[in-house]
Amino acid sequence: MLKGQCLCGEVAYQYDGELTEVAICHCSQCRRAQGTPFVTNAPVNMDQLTFLSGEHLLKDYFATENKRRVFCSNCGSPIFSQRMDKLDTVRLRLGTFTTPISHTPDYHIYHSDRVEWFDCVAGIPTYAEGNPE
């Protein structure tokens, strides 16, 4: 079981599953949403994700017609994103985990869109656009 929360602590969740994939995304949309040069996230099954508190504080923003970004309306912490054509999966933001994890990143996506002032490849595969699937 993995637990996480937003910056203010009002939104808390637990994930009752294993992380099977961790991606580092460099797309400009993720960079703007996070305010960082990349975001690290993991796809998880929505049916194994439980909000322990603060679910009423979750706010979503549709970055595109098919993708929503969900964050705490109190502190602004990004919690997950979700594609509308894959409602059974969300991409949890690993920076919100409070439980230590051992799964390291598997790959970089949208590496061609990365910022020029920071390089963090660290010996894992990179893909110019989306993930290898």
N, C-alpha and C positions, 0 to 999 in steps of 0.2 A: 504494500500500500504506500502510495506517495501522497504527500500533502503539500499544499501551497496556499499562498494568500497574496493579496494586493499590498501596496505600500502602507496604506492606513490600517490594514488588518481587518477591515469590515467584511470584505469578501474572502471567504476561505473555502477550499475545496479539498477533496481527496480523490485519487484515481486508484481504483482497485484492479490494476493490471500491470503488465510489464511494458517498459519502453522497448520497442523493437526497431526503432529508427529515429535518428536525430539528424536534423538538417540545419545548416547555416545558410540563411537566405540573404542575398545581397541586392535584391530588387529595390528600385527607388521607392516603391510604395511601402515596403517594410521599413526601409530606412527612415522615411518621414513619419510613419506611424510610431516607431520606437524612439526616434531621435538619436539613433546610433548608426554606425557604419554597416551593421548587419543585425539579424535577429536569429536566435537559436530556438528551434521549436521541435516538437515531436507530435506526430499524428497519433491520436488515441481514440478509442471507441467511446462514443458519447454515452452509451448505456453503462459504462463503467466509471463515469465521472459524476460525482455527487457534490453539490454545493452544501457545505456545512453551515454557512451563514452568508448573509449579504446578497443573496440571489436577486433580491428586489433592487439592488444598487447597480446591477449589470445594465449597461447601455450598449446598444450596437450602432455601428456606422457602416453603411454599405459603401465600401471603397469602389466597388464595381457592382454591376447588376447581379453578379453571381457570387460575390464574396462579401461576407460581413466580418467586421472586426469588433470584438466584444471587450469592453474595458469597464473598470470601476468608475461610476459616475461621480464618486466622491474625490478620489485621489488621481484618477486618470490612468492607473496601471493597466497595461494591456494584459488580458487573461488568455484569450484564444482567438483564432480566426476560423471561419467555416465556409466552405463552398456550398452553395444552395443545391448543387447537383450531387452532393455527397453528405447528406444530413446525418449519417451515422458516424461521421468522423469529424473531430476538431483538431486543430493544431495548437496545443498548449505551449505557452511561452515559458521556456525552462527557467528564465530569470525569476519567475514567481514561485518556484519550488522552495519549500522550507525543509523538506526531507532530502538528505544527501542522495545523489544518484551516482552510479558507476558507469553508466552508458556514455561513452564519448561520442562526439559528432561522427557521422558516417560519411557525409559529403557536403559540399558547398553547392548551392543552386543560384542561378542568375549571376554567376561569377563575372560574366561580361559586363554587368551593370554596376560592379563594385566601385567604391570610391578610390581615387588614385593615391590618396595620402595614407592608406593603411592596408597592410598585407597580413593576412592571418591564415594562410593556407595550411601550414603545419603538417604537411605530408599526407593529407587525405585527398581523395578525388575531387575534382572540380568540374562543373558542367556549365557551359556558356549560358544556357537557358534553364529550363525546368529540371526536375529530377530525372533519373535514368529510366523511369517507367515511361 
